[in-house]
């Protein structure tokens, strides 16, 4: 189930908001410019389906989303506990960073946490299958799907170079592991 937990950035472990209500999650994220939606989709896929099948199945949704956001491409990211180079891949997501474009993800299977650092707070958004999240450009954040990640997500890009992080150098992510 989707969940939002908010902390003051100087008070790890003491939640000031915790909700699993999709509307409340969206309401708490909207002031940051973050888009959060639950998509009810008739698409039925398995975690083993390949990227081409996933992209084809979600094409109508992607066409609409990309048209609205001005995005130009989409791909599929899958991480599993047995993914090659998992520690290195996981490490690049765990450090606080920004992007020069919106980071748009739709969870096809599994779950992961987008953790945002804004306005003196930490917003830990636990996204699950059916969740769409769009984190605005230049928003400090990191991503954690745990030590044994198991998720498939659609990624939408406007920049043809794809996922390009700009690390902040802050260690705040160490004090706020995914909840």
C-alpha positions, -999 to +999 in steps of 0.1 A: +000+000+000+012+035-008+024+056+021+037+090+029+057+097+060+070+132+068+097+141+092+115+174+101+149+171+085+165+175+120+144+148+137+149+114+122+126+087+136+099+112+147+071+112+120+049+143+119+026+129+092+020+093+082-008+084+058-018+056+034-046+076+019-038+084-018-056+117-017-038+128+015-005+118+000-012+139-031-024+168-010+008+168+011+030+166-020+012+192-042+028+222-025+062+208-035+051+205-071+051+167-069+025+148-088+012+116-071-016+095-086-029+060-082-036+045-117-063+019-120-053+001-151-067-030-168-032-039-179-022-073-166+015-081-168+039-104-149+072-094-133+090-115-160+075-096-190+102-079-210+105-041-216+090-042-250+058-059-238+055-035-208+060-004-230+034-017-256+009-025-228+012+010-213+015+029-246-019+046-244-011+059-209+024+069-218+013+087-249-011+108-228+015+113-200+043+122-224+020+146-243+010+164-211+046+166-198+064+173-230+085+141-225+102+125-254+110+089-244+102+062-219+120+030-208+116+003-182+138-002-152+138-036-133+158-043-102+157-077-086+177-092-057+198-110-082+204-081-106+241-079-117+261-051-100+232-045-076+253-028-048+267-003-073+233+004-090+216+008-056+244+032-043+239+057-072+202+060-062+208+063-024+227+096-023+208+128-023+207+143-058+187+165-082+179+163-119+175+190-144+142+175-156+112+161-138+117+125-126+086+106-137+080+070-126+051+046-128+054+014-107+043-016-128+053-042-101+069-040-067+077-010-046+103+016-038+106+049-018+112+083-033+125+104-004+123+141-009+142+168+010+124+202+009+112+230+031+132+216+061+113+183+059+119+148+046+090+134+026+093+096+023+069+084-004+065+046-005+053+039-040+037+006-049+022-011-080-001+014-098+015+046-084+027+074-106+051+100-091+066+130-108+093+148-089+100+183-102+134+192-116+159+205-090+141+188-061+166+172-037+158+135-033+170+099-033+155+065-041+156+034-020+140+000-028+158-018+000+188-042+000+168-068-020+149-046-045+121-062-065+104-037-087+096-028-123+089+008-132+083+029-163+106+059-166+097+090-187+123+114-199+125+147-218+163+147-220+174+120-244+205+112-222+181+096-197+187+094-160+214+120-150+219+127-113+236+158-099+247+148-064+244+174-036+271+159-014+248+160+016+247+129+038+211+134+049+201+101+033+221+083+060+199+097+088+166+089+069+165+053+056+133+044+038+105+037+062 
